[in-house]
Amino acid sequence: MSANYRDIMADGIWRQNTGLVVLLGLCPLLAVSNTVINALGLGLATLLVLVVTNTAVSLSRPMLRPEVRIPAYVLIIASAVTVVELLMRAWTHDLYQTLGIFIPLIVTNCAIIGRAEAFAARNRPLPALADGFAVGLGFTIALLALGAVRELAGYGTLLRDAELLFGPVAAGWQITVAPVDWEFLLAILPPGAFIALGCLVAARNWFDARRQAAADQAKLDMQPATEPS
């Protein structure tokens, strides 16, 4: 993987993470992330839409006039979302019903049209595909982290209702961490989502600050000591 592709992956997954840094697409991020499975389902759907949209926009950019590019992007995104929605209705119908309106609302996700305009429309198809995958993966990771925190705090479990995404084979995948009757309502409700997201953003910023401080200290340690005059 070239340095350029490494930068694309690092930006999408960590440095410019959609959910934890750029803070786009927060409506579905906060609304459906009360369990890991709900978060994973929406994250994978968004990732697929991003990959298809970025690739299609990059392929079609020589044919699009500047004045019609935004309507064309919306049409491409809506087509990709429709395909994903039909696939979910066919293969994961129960999860589709759980996520509800937030699958069609992927069309309005600012992160998707933002990547189409900022990256896919200015680059070749392969880098555009990689960018869509990286941004979608970063968004999915943010959703999973938020879903795990809220599900642990709210229900005391992980992989609750895994059969909604993986079928009957996943009926016994639930991991119970807290007592069976554990339920913390705040973590399940939207205010709990805001609190959990704030904690995740703070944790990421703290980690980056610690890593930067360690790198700066390492540079100072590598500098030769100057002799006193």
N, C-alpha and C positions, 0 to 999 in steps of 0.2 A: 504494500500500500504506500503510495507516494505521500510526501509531506502534505500536499494539498488535500488529499482525501483524509488524512489524519486530522487536519484542521477542521474539515467539514464535520467529521464525526465528533470531535471534541467540542465544537461549538454547539452542535445540536443536542448532545447528551448532557454536557456540563456547563460550559462557559456561557451559552445563551439558551439555557433550558427554558422552554416555553412556559412551563408552569411555575418554576421557582426563581427565574431571573427576569424574563421578559414580562411575565404575568399576563399572558394572553389566554383566551379560552377558559376563563375562570368559572363561567356559569356552569358548564358540564362538569368541570373539575371538582367543584364544590357540591354539586347537586347529587351526583351518582356515586361518589366515592365512599359510601358508608360501609362497603365490604370490599374485600380484595377481588372477588369474582366480578362484581359490577364494574370496578375500576379497570380490571384487565379486559373485559369485554369492550368497553368504550375505547380504551387505549388502542387495542388491536384494530378496531374499526377506523379510528382516526389515522393510525399509521398506514393502513392500506389506502385510505383516501389520499393522504399526503404523497405516497409513492406514485400512485396513478396520476394524480393531478400535476405534480412537478414534471413527470416524464412527458405527459401530454402537452403541457404548456411549452416545454422546451422544444418539442418536436414541431409544434405549430407556430412558433414565434416568427419564422420568416413569412408566414402567410397572413399575419394579423396586422392590421393598420393600427397605429397608436390610439386613435379615437375610439376604437371598439374593443380594445384589449380587455378592459375590466368586465364588460358584459360577457365576453368570450370566456374569461376565467371563471366567472360565476356559473356559466353553462357547463363548463368542463367539470367543475367541482360538484354541481348538482347531479350530473350524470354519474360520476363516481359514487356519490353518496347513495343514489338510487340503487345502483348495483349492490353495494354493501348491505343496504337495507333489505333488499330482496333475498340475498344470501342468508342474512341473519333470520329472517322470517321463515326460511325453509329449513335451516339446520339448527338454529338455537332459538326457537320460537318463544320459549318461556323467558329467556334472558332478554330477547327483543321486547317483550311485553313489560318486563321490569324496567328497562332503560327508557321505554316510552318515547316521548317527543324528542329526547336528547340525541337520538340517532339522526333523524332528519335535520336537526339543528346544527349538525356538523357543517352544513353548507354555510352557515353564518360565522363559523369559527374564524376569528381574525388571523390566527396563526397560519391557516392554510392559504388564504388569499394573499397574506403578507409574504409568504415564502414564494408564491407564484410570481409576485411582482418584483420582489427584491432579489431573488436568486434564479429561479427557473427560467424567467424571461430573458436572462442575461448570460446563460451558460448552456453548454452542450447537454444532451440527454443523460449521459452517464453520471456526470457530477450532479445534475439536477435530481436524478433518482437517489443518489447517495445522500443528498441533502434532505430529501423527503423522508428517507428511512431514518436518518439521524434525528431529525426534529420529531418525527413520530415516536421513535424509541425513547427520546428524552421525555416527551409528554406522557408516554406509557409508564415510564419509571416514576415520574412525579405522581401520577395517579395511583400506582401500586403502593408507593410509600405512604401517601395520604390515606388510602384505603386500609392499609395494614394498621396504621396508628388508630384510625377511627373504629375499626372492627375490634381490635384488641381492647380499646378503652370502652367501647359501647357494649359489646357482647361477650368479651373475654374469649374470643375464638379467632381462628384463621381458616381461610378457605371455606367459609360458611356458604352453603348452597352451591358447592362446586359443580353439581350435576347440571346446573343451568347452562354452563358453558361446555363442559366435557362429557355430558351424557350420564347415563345410569352407572357407568363404570366408576364415576367419581363420587358416588353416594357416601362412601366411608372416608373421604379425604379430610373431613373437618378435624381440625386440631383444637382441642379445648384446653385453654390455659387457665381460666378463672373458674370458680364454681359454676355449676350448671344454671343456677338461677341468677347469675350476674347480669345486670343491665344498667348502664350509665347513659341516661337519655340524652344528656347534653352532647355527648360525642356523636350521636346518631343524627342529631338535628343540624340545620344549617349553621347556627352559631358555633357549634363544635367544629364544623369544617373550617371556618375562618380561623379559629384558634389553632387548630392543628396545622393549617397551612402556614400561619405566622411562625409557629415553632419550627417547621421544616425549613422555611426560608432563613430564619435566624441560625439554625444549625449549619446550613450550607455556607452562609456568610462567615460564620465562626471558623469553619474548617478551612475555607479559602484564606482567611486572615492568618490563621496559624501556619498554613503551608507557605504563604508568602513571607511571613516573618522568619520561618526556618530557612527559606531560600536566601533571604537577605543576609541572615547571620552566616550562612555557609559562604557567601561571597566575601564577607568581611574577614572570615577566618582564613580564606585562601589568599588574601592580599598580604604581600610581604611586609613585615614590621619595619618601620623606618627607624634608623639609628638617631638617637638624640644628638643635636649639634653641640 
